[in-house]
Each structure stands twice: as structure tokens, then as C-alpha cells.
């Protein structure tokens, strides 16, 4: 961890001596009191506000959050650098396609294994398998017969896609964006409009993560319009359409376009009701549980914390959410509880989340923000030993 251990420390460093706190507040469109308290480590803040401050400082938000960007490993061909090298291969320029071509069924198992690791939050495992898998599946595409070309490109698109999603969580937005654009290119050879549309939705998600909310909304809504169901369509078509609406709603919530976010959530809810159950199509979960989860998220980012907790009560015990999504839902609930002053309940929720997804949580920003707020307010009634133990495990500075 760098010597500047808090978000406030890093804001102060990037602001430097040439920009006053008032200058930064004006550029970011926030109050100077927000900047002052952040730099004094006397308050937490939302991801949306951090995006605004990062833009004003002309830095990536991940630099303010000090989000983990490396996965130390004893293996020579593993980690973020190895993934970047595999992603930016120059084999085609050298006329020598590296990697051993896999039979299609083995390539399919490789891609499915990678996605299983992703939804399980096992980013360190992904850091060890992706550098090898990428050249192997590229070689598979290169060696494919005309009959195998479409399914091979489908697998290549999905592997680039999971690579991009993984890199986002490792704090690598630029290569992540490159990976998803490469996935889009590969999908053109797969001849599957729904895969291409879902990948465009992933582009919108990456734009959302970068704080480019308006672009995220435009990409997701325009793509949704291009595949809007008409008449009787298969469930996977409905699922792809609903997922795009969910992404647009989440971006609208972060952009504080509350009415638009609610309309989009309502539309997505209608699609989920039409399907009737949770599904997993194109490596993406969608259904009633996903709509509840994202409705909670929209309420949280728009600071309607009581409404968020009311909606969260509707989540079924047997919700068909992937592990990473279930953990994220608990993080949202913990954030709402903390903002309403229910510190012990927030801590209990975070501890449940950590037990559920110990690998996932280490790479997430929101749980760390909540823990930071709980540490800041540690004099309120809360189990201090449990709180400081969690803070230590997540690398959140604490006062002991």
C-alpha cells in the first residue's frame, strides 16, 4: 500500500499546491466542505462524488481509491502484467500465432471455467489462467475450419469479455476497455446478435465504472432498442433486453437522473415478470432477483437509504444470483444501514459478505468505503474488535 493510506491523503496529493480546495470543489461541482472533510479524513463519500473529484483532478478514480492493480504470484506467467501481454500479443504481426490450439470442446471448458471463477470472485485464479488461455483460444480460432469458425469466435469473444471484466476489478480500466472491444470484434465472427448486444451492454458497464454515465446510458438504451422484443421471443432474448435496461438504470441512478432510473427499473421489472424466474444467459444473470438487487443499488446511489432497505426485504432466500452479485447486494445493504446509523447491523452484514465471498471482497471499493465510515464512527455502539479486524483484513486504515 502507498504511504498515502486514505482517499483524503491522495486527493490532497493530486490537488497539490496549485489548486485550492475551493478550486477543486468548483471544478468537481461539490461543496468545499466535502473536499475539506475528505482531506481531513472526517467523512466518507459516494462513488459518484469520487468520480467527479477524479475528473476535476484529471486522474482515474482507481488512483484515488488505491484499488488493487496487481496480483502477486510466484508464477512467472501470471498476474496483471502477464494478462496485459497476452491481451496485446503481436504474434499476428510476426506471422507466428503462439499458443497451442485447443479442440473446441476443451476451449469451451476453459472459457466456462474462467467465467465460473469470475462469478465466484476468484480474481487471483483468473490471473493465473488467463495469460495461458488467451493465446490458446486465439490459436483455436486461427486453426478453426469454416464449420468451426463461428463457435470458435464465440468462445474467443467470451474469453476476451471475462478478461475485461476481471481487469476492471484489478483496477486496470484501459486494458479492460481494450479487452471488451476485442470481444466485440470477435463476436462479429460468431454470428449471434444477442451475444453482440450483451457485449455492448458490458461496454456500457465499463463506461459506468469509469464515471461516464451519459455515454453508458446511451450505449445501453440504444442497444436495448435495437433488440427490443416483438411478439413471442425466446427467454434468452428477454433476458438480454432486460439486462441492458438494468445497466441503463444503474447508470442513470449514478448520474442522479432519478426519474429516468426508476422508469428503466420499472421496464426491466416488467421484462423479469414476463420471464418469471432468474436466468443466466450470455454469462449474465437476469430475472426478478437481479431487478430487486439493482433497484436497491439505485436507491443507495440516490441516497434513498430507507427505500433501499425496504426493497432489499423482497429478495428471496433462494435468489438465483451469482456469488459476486449476492455479495455486492450485501455491500449495498451495509452501506444503507451505515448511512442510517445502524452501524452494528452494517458491520454484521459486511462480515456475512466477507464469509460468503472472501476472495471477491478484497478487490471491491464499496465495502472498504463502508468500513472506513464505520471506523470513523467507531465510538458509536459497535463491536470494535470485529470492526478493526475487518478493517485490517481489507487494508482500511483504523485507529486502535
For each residue, the residues with C-beta under 8 A, 3 or more apart:
1: 5 66 395
2: 5 10 66
3:
4: 9 10 12 13 66
5: 1 2 9 397
6: 9 10 41 372 397
7: 10 11 38 45 50 64 65 372
8: 11 12 38 39 40 41
9: 4 5 6 12 13 39 41
10: 2 4 6 7 13 14 63 64 66
11: 7 8 14 15 24 35 38 39 53 57 64
12: 4 8 9 15 39
13: 4 9 10 16
14: 10 11 57 59 63 64
15: 11 12 19 21 24 39 57
16: 13 19
17:
18:
19: 15 16 23 24
20: 23 24
21: 15 24 25 32 35 36 39
22: 25 26 32
23: 19 20 26 27
24: 11 15 19 20 21 27 28 35 53 56 57
25: 21 22 28 30 31 32 34 35
26: 22 23 29
27: 23 24 56
28: 24 25 35 49 52 53 55 56
29: 26 52
30: 25 34 35 49 52 53
31: 25 34 35
32: 21 22 25 35 36
33: 36 37
34: 25 30 31 37 38 43 45 49
35: 11 21 24 25 28 30 31 32 38 39 53
36: 21 32 33 39 40
37: 33 34 40 42 43
38: 7 8 11 34 35 41 42 43 45 53
39: 8 9 11 12 15 21 35 36
40: 8 36 37
41: 6 8 9 38 376
42: 37 38 376
43: 34 37 38 376
44: 369 370 372 373 376
45: 7 34 38 49 50 369
46: 49 50 301 303
47: 50 51 61 254 301 365 366 369
48: 51 52 211 254 255 256 301
49: 28 30 34 45 46 52 53
50: 7 45 46 47 53 54 61 64 65
51: 47 48 54 55 61 210 211 254
52: 28 29 30 48 49 55 56 211
53: 11 24 28 30 35 38 49 50 56 57 64
54: 50 51 57 59 60 61 63 64 211
55: 28 51 52 58 211
56: 24 27 28 52 53
57: 11 14 15 24 53 54 64
58: 55
59: 14 54 63 64
60: 54 63 173 210
61: 47 50 51 54 64 65 210 211
62: 65 66 67 69 171 173
63: 10 14 54 59 60 66
64: 7 10 11 14 50 53 54 57 59 61
65: 7 50 61 62 171 365 368
66: 1 2 4 10 62 63
67: 62 170 171 363 365
68: 71 170 171 362 363
69: 62 80 170 171 172
70: 79 80 170
71: 68 78 79 80 123 124 127 170
72: 79
73: 78 79 124 127 128
74:
75: 78 79 128
76: 82
77: 82 131 132
78: 71 73 75 82 127 128 131
79: 70 71 72 73 75 82 83 127 131
80: 69 70 71 83 84 127 167 170 172
81: 84 85
82: 76 77 78 79 85 86 127 130 131
83: 79 80 86 87 127 130 131 134 163 166 167 175
84: 80 81 87 88 172 175
85: 81 82 88 89 131
86: 82 83 89 130 131 132 134 135
87: 83 84 134 160 163 175 178 179 182
88: 84 85 175 178
89: 85 86 92 98 134 135 138
90: 93 94
91: 94 96 97 98 135 138
92: 89 95 97
93: 90
94: 90 91
95: 92
96: 91
97: 91 92 135 138 139 142
98: 89 91 135 138 139
99: 132 134 135 136 137 138 139
100: 136 139
101: 136 139 140 142 143
102: 106 107 110 136 137 139 140
103: 106 107 140
104: 107 108 140 144 148 151 152 155
105: 108 109
106: 102 103 109 110
107: 102 103 104 110 111 136 137 140 152 155
108: 104 105 111 112 151 155
109: 105 106 112 113
110: 102 106 107 113 114 129 133 136 137 159
111: 107 108 114 115 133 137 155 158 159 162
112: 108 109 115 116
113: 109 110 116 117 129
114: 110 111 117 118 126 129 130 133 159 162
115: 111 112 118 119 158 162 283
116: 112 113 119 120
117: 113 114 120 122 123 125 126 129
118: 114 115 121 122 123 126 162 165 166 324
119: 115 116 322 323 324 325
120: 116 117 322 323 324 357 359 360
121: 118 323 324 327 357 359 360 361 363
122: 117 118 125 126 359 360
123: 71 117 118 126 127 166 169 170 359 360 363
124: 71 73 127 128 359
125: 117 122 128 129
126: 114 117 118 122 123 129 130 162 166
127: 71 73 78 79 80 82 83 123 124 130 131 166 170
128: 73 75 78 124 125 131
129: 110 113 114 117 125 126 132 133
130: 82 83 86 114 126 127 133 134 159 162 163 166
131: 77 78 79 82 83 85 86 127 128 134
132: 77 86 99 129 135 136
133: 110 111 114 129 130 136 137 159
134: 83 86 87 89 99 130 131 137 138 159 160 163
135: 86 89 91 97 98 99 132 138 139
136: 99 100 101 102 107 110 132 133 139 140
137: 99 102 107 110 111 133 134 140 141 152 155 156 159
138: 89 91 97 98 99 134 135 141 142 156
139: 97 98 99 100 101 102 135 136 142 143
140: 101 102 103 104 107 136 137 143 144 152 155 156
141: 137 138 144 149 152 153 155 156 186 189
142: 97 101 138 139
143: 101 139 140
144: 104 140 141 148 149 152
145: 148 149
146: 149
147:
148: 104 144 145 151 152
149: 141 144 145 146 152 153 189
150: 153 154 189 190 191 192
151: 104 108 148 154 155 190
152: 104 107 137 140 141 144 148 149 155 156
153: 141 149 150 156 157 186 187 188 189 190
154: 150 151 157 158 186 187 190 192 195
155: 104 107 108 111 137 140 141 151 152 158 159
156: 137 138 140 141 152 153 159 160 183 186 189
157: 153 154 160 161 183 184 186 187 190 195 199
158: 111 115 154 155 161 162 183 195 283
159: 110 111 114 130 133 134 137 155 156 162 163 183
160: 87 134 156 157 163 164 179 180 182 183 186
161: 157 158 164 165 179 180 183 199 202 283
162: 111 114 115 118 126 130 158 159 165 166 283
163: 83 87 130 134 159 160 166 167 176 179
164: 160 161 167 168 175 176 177 178 179 180 183 202 206
165: 118 161 162 168 169 176 180 202
166: 83 118 123 126 127 130 162 163 169 170 176
167: 80 83 163 164 170 172 173 175 176 179
168: 164 165 172 173 176 206 209
169: 123 165 166 363 364
170: 67 68 69 70 71 80 123 127 166 167 363
171: 62 65 67 68 69
172: 69 80 84 167 168 175 176
173: 60 62 167 168 176 177 206 209 210
174: 177 178
175: 83 84 87 88 164 167 172 178 179
176: 163 164 165 166 167 168 172 173 179 180 206
177: 164 173 174 180 181 203 206
178: 87 88 164 174 175 181 182
179: 87 160 161 163 164 167 175 176 182 183
180: 160 161 164 165 176 177 183 184 199 202 203 206
181: 177 178 184 185 203
182: 87 160 178 179 185 186
183: 156 157 158 159 160 161 164 179 180 186 187 199 202
184: 157 180 181 187 188 196 199 200 203
185: 181 182 188
186: 141 153 154 156 157 160 182 183 189 190
187: 153 154 157 183 184 190 192 195 196 199
188: 153 184 185 196
189: 141 149 150 153 156 186
190: 150 151 153 154 157 186 187 195 196
191: 150
192: 150 154 187 195 196
193: 196 197 227
194: 197 198 227 236 237 240 281 282
195: 154 157 158 187 190 192 198 199 282
196: 184 187 188 190 192 193 199 200
197: 193 194 200 201 223 224 226 227 240 244
198: 194 195 201 202 240 243 244 282 283 284
199: 157 161 180 183 184 187 195 196 202 203
200: 184 196 197 203 204 219 220 223 244
201: 197 198 204 205 219 220 223 240 243 244 247 284
202: 161 164 165 180 183 198 199 205 206
203: 177 180 181 184 199 200 206 207 219
204: 200 201 207 208 215 216 217 219 220 223 244 247 248 251
205: 201 202 208 209 216 247
206: 164 168 173 176 177 180 202 203 209 210
207: 203 204 210 212 213 215 216 219 251
208: 204 205 211 212 213 216 247 250 251 254
209: 168 173 205 206
210: 51 60 61 173 206 207
211: 48 51 52 54 55 61 208 254
212: 207 208 215 216
213: 207 208 216 217 251 252 254 255
214: 217 218 255
215: 204 207 212 218 219
216: 204 205 207 208 212 213 219 220 247 248 251
217: 204 213 214 220 221 248 251 252 255 257 260
218: 214 215 221 222
219: 200 201 203 204 207 215 216 222 223
220: 200 201 204 216 217 223 224 244 245 247 248 251
221: 217 218 224 225 244 245 248 264
222: 218 219 225 226
223: 197 200 201 204 219 220 226 227 244
224: 197 220 221 227 228 241 244 245 248
225: 221 222 228
226: 197 222 223
227: 193 194 197 223 224 237 240 241 244
228: 224 225 241
229: 233 237 238 241
230: 233
231:
232:
233: 229 230 237 238
234: 237 238
235: 238 239 275 279 281
236: 194 239 240 279 281 282
237: 194 227 229 233 234 240 241
238: 229 233 234 235 241 242 271 274 275
239: 235 236 242 243 275 279 281 282 284 286 287
240: 194 197 198 201 227 236 237 243 244 281 282 284 286
241: 224 227 228 229 237 238 244 245 271
242: 238 239 245 246 268 271 272 275 286 287 290 291
243: 198 201 239 240 246 247 284 286 290
244: 197 198 200 201 204 220 221 223 224 227 240 241 247 248
245: 220 221 224 241 242 248 249 264 265 267 268 271
246: 242 243 249 250 264 265 268 286 290 291 294
247: 201 204 205 208 216 220 243 244 250 251
248: 204 216 217 220 221 224 244 245 251 252 264
249: 245 246 252 253 261 262 264 265 268 294 298
250: 208 246 247 253 254 261 294 297 298 301
251: 204 207 208 213 216 217 220 247 248 254 255
252: 213 217 248 249 255 257 258 260 261 264 298
253: 249 250 256 257 258 261 297 298 301 302
254: 47 48 51 208 211 213 250 251 301
255: 48 213 214 217 251 252
256: 48 253 302
257: 217 252 253 260 261
258: 252 253 261 262 302
259: 262 263
260: 217 252 257 263 264
261: 249 250 252 253 257 258 264 265 298 302
262: 249 258 259 265 266 298
263: 259 260 266 267
264: 221 245 246 248 249 252 260 261 267 268
265: 245 246 249 261 262 268 269 291 294 295 298
266: 262 263 269 270
267: 245 263 264 270 271
268: 242 245 246 249 264 265 271 272 291 294
269: 265 266 272 273 288 291 295
270: 266 267 273 274
271: 238 241 242 245 267 268 274 275 286
272: 242 268 269 275 286 287 288 290 291
273: 269 270 276 288
274: 238 270 271
275: 235 238 239 242 271 272 279 286 287
276: 273 288
277: 287 288 320
278: 285 286 287 288 289 290 319 320 321
279: 235 236 239 275 285 286 287 320
280: 283 284 285 320 322
281: 194 235 236 239 240 284 286
282: 194 195 198 236 239 240
283: 115 158 161 162 198 280
284: 198 201 239 240 243 280 281
285: 278 279 280 289 290 320 321 322 325
286: 239 240 242 243 246 271 272 275 278 279 281 290
287: 239 242 272 275 277 278 279 290 291 320
288: 269 272 273 276 277 278 291 292 316
289: 278 285 292 293 315 316 319 320 321
290: 242 243 246 272 278 285 286 287 293 294 321 325
291: 242 246 265 268 269 272 287 288 294 295
292: 288 289 295 296 311 312 314 315 319
293: 289 290 296 297 315 319 321 325 328 329 332
294: 246 249 250 265 268 290 291 297 298
295: 265 269 291 292 298 299 311
296: 292 293 299 300 308 311 312 329 332 333 336
297: 250 253 293 294 300 301 328 332
298: 249 250 252 253 261 262 265 294 295 301 302
299: 295 296 302 304 305 307 308 311 336
300: 296 297 303 304 305 308 332 335 336
301: 46 47 48 250 253 254 297 298
302: 253 256 258 261 298 299
303: 46 300 339
304: 299 300 307 308
305: 299 300 308 309 335 336 337 339 340
306: 309 310 336 340
307: 299 304 310 311
308: 296 299 300 304 305 311 312 332 333 336
309: 305 306 312 313 333 336 337 340
310: 306 307 313
311: 292 295 296 299 307 308 314
312: 292 296 308 309 315 329 332 333 336
313: 309 310
314: 292 311
315: 289 292 293 312 319 329
316: 288 289 319
317:
318:
319: 278 289 292 293 315 316 326
320: 277 278 279 280 285 287 289
321: 278 285 289 290 293 325 326 329
322: 119 120 280 285 325 326
323: 119 120 121 326 327 356 357 360
324: 118 119 120 121 327 328 357 360
325: 119 285 290 293 321 322 328 329
326: 319 321 322 323 329 330 356 357
327: 121 323 324 330 331 353 356 357 360 361 364
328: 293 297 324 325 331 332 364 366
329: 293 296 312 315 321 325 326 332 333
330: 326 327 333 334 349 350 352 353 356
331: 327 328 334 335 350 353 364 366 367 370
332: 293 296 297 300 308 312 328 329 335 336 366
333: 296 308 309 312 329 330 336 337 349
334: 330 331 337 338 346 347 349 350 353 367 370
335: 300 305 331 332 338 339 346 366 369 370
336: 296 299 300 305 306 308 309 312 332 333 339 340
337: 305 309 333 334 340 342 343 345 346 349
338: 334 335 341 342 343 346 370 373 374
339: 303 305 335 336 373
340: 305 306 309 336 337
341: 338 380
342: 337 338 345 346
343: 337 338 346 347 374 377 380 381 382
344: 347 348 381 382 383
345: 337 342 348 349
346: 334 335 337 338 342 343 349 350 370 374
347: 334 343 344 350 351 374 382 383 386 387 390
348: 344 345 351 352
349: 330 333 334 337 345 346 352 353
350: 330 331 334 346 347 353 354 367 370 371 390
351: 347 348 354 355 386 390
352: 330 348 349 355 356
353: 327 330 331 334 349 350 356 357 361 367
354: 350 351 357 358 361 367 390 393
355: 351 352 358
356: 323 326 327 330 352 353
357: 120 121 323 324 326 327 353 354 360 361
358: 354 355 361 362
359: 120 121 122 123 124 362
360: 120 121 122 123 323 324 327 357 363 364
361: 121 327 353 354 357 358 364 367 394
362: 68 358 359 394 395
363: 67 68 121 123 169 170 360
364: 169 327 328 331 360 361 367 368
365: 47 65 67 368 369
366: 47 328 331 332 335 369 370
367: 331 334 350 353 354 361 364 370 371 394
368: 65 364 365 371 372 394 395 396
369: 44 45 47 335 365 366 372 373
370: 44 331 334 335 338 346 350 366 367 373 374
371: 350 367 368 374 375 387 390 391 394 396
372: 6 7 44 368 369 375 376 391 396 397
373: 44 338 339 369 370 376 377
374: 338 343 346 347 370 371 377 378 382 387
375: 371 372 378 387 388 391 396 397 398 399
376: 41 42 43 44 372 373
377: 343 373 374 380 382
378: 374 375 382 384 387 388 398 399
379:
380: 341 343 377
381: 343 344
382: 343 344 347 374 377 378 386 387
383: 344 347 386 387
384: 378 387 388
385: 388 389
386: 347 351 382 383 389 390
387: 347 371 374 375 378 382 383 384 390 391 398
388: 375 378 384 385 391 392 398 400
389: 385 386 392 393
390: 347 350 351 354 371 386 387 393 394 396
391: 371 372 375 387 388 394 396 397 398
392: 388 389 395 396 398
393: 354 389 390
394: 361 362 367 368 371 390 391
395: 1 362 368 392
396: 368 371 372 375 390 391 392
397: 5 6 372 375 391
398: 375 378 387 388 391 392
399: 375 378
400: 388
